[in-house]
Amino acid sequence: MVRVDPGIESTALKLFWRYRDKDWGVVDCASLIIMDRLGCRTAFAYDRHFVEASKQRGFVVL
């Protein structure tokens, strides 16, 4: 579990507004930011938002 600190929150909100054409939520964006910070290139997810984000952000969804 990773806590969302003010830096992650701020960056996630910027990502959220940058991809206004997507229906990603702020929590999705925070998860993507945390993945980037941890160097995580693979996600175990059922969420269609992650499938879509993987194409934009270059990670693999299992």
NORFEN-V839788 format. One record per backbone hydrogen bond with DSSP energy under -1.0 kcal/mol. NH is the residue of the N-H (numbers start at 0). CO is the residue of the C=O. If there is no record, write none. Layout:
[[NH CO] [NH CO]]
This chain:
[[8 4] [9 5] [10 6] [11 7] [12 8] [13 9] [14 10] [15 11] [16 12] [17 13] [18 14] [21 18] [28 24] [29 25] [30 26] [31 27] [32 28] [33 29] [34 30] [35 31] [36 32] [37 33] [39 34] [42 59] [50 46] [51 47] [52 48] [53 49] [55 51] [56 52] [57 53] [59 40] [61 42]]
